[in-house]
């Protein structure tokens, strides 16, 4: 059946109703996928504990001043 604009619609459906979406992706996560998603969320937090001691040993007391803008930037990114 042809519409007024020349497009074809399947028989039994009207142009006012959108066709149902056929889901192609599986909505399941296995052990491997769960492990990777957990590591990707833990890595940013653990990197703070790895980077901070070397920054403190290199910058001394100025490390707090260096981490303050980074903390503000991190909070702004978290709000996104």
N, C-alpha and C positions, 0 to 999 in steps of 0.2 A: 504494500500500500504506500503510495507516494504522498507526502505532505505538500502543502502549498509552496514550501521553499525547495522542493525537489528531493528532500532527503527521504530515505526509506525507514519505516518503523516495522518491527516484527509484528506478525499477525497476533491479535489478542491483546496488544498493549496500546494505550492511547498516548499521544504526544505529551499530555499533561503529567503523566506518571513516569518518573525516571525508571529505567531498567534496573533490576536488582544487580548488585555487584557480586560477581563470583570470586570468592576468596581464594587466592592462589598460594598464600604463604601459610606455613604451619605456625601455630601459636604455642609452641612448646620449646623449652630450653632443657638441654641435657646437662650432664655433669661438666663437660668441657666448657659449654657456653656460660654456665653459672660461675665457674672458676674465673674465666676471663673477665666477666662483668664485675665480679668482686674485686679482682686485682686492679682493674681500671679505676674503681672508686677509692681503693685504699692507697694507691700509689701517690696521689698528690699530698695526702696527709703524712705519709711516711717520709716523703722527700723533705718536708720541713725539718724533721728530726735528723736527717742526714746532712742537710745543708747548714743548718743553724750552728752546730759546733765548729765547723770550719770557718764560717763567717765570723763567729765570735773570736776565734783564735787569730784571724787575720785582721779584723777591724777593731777588736776590743770593745770599748764602751760605745763606739759609733755604730755598732751593729743594730742597736735598738732604733737608732735614727734611720738606718737603712731599711729595716723591716717594717717601720710604720707606714711609709707609702705603699709598700707591697701589700700590707694588710688591708689598707683602704681599697686598693685596686682589686684585691681578691674578694672583698665584700661587694663591691660594685658589680663584679662579674657574676657573683652568686645570685644577685638580684635579677640578672638577665634570665 
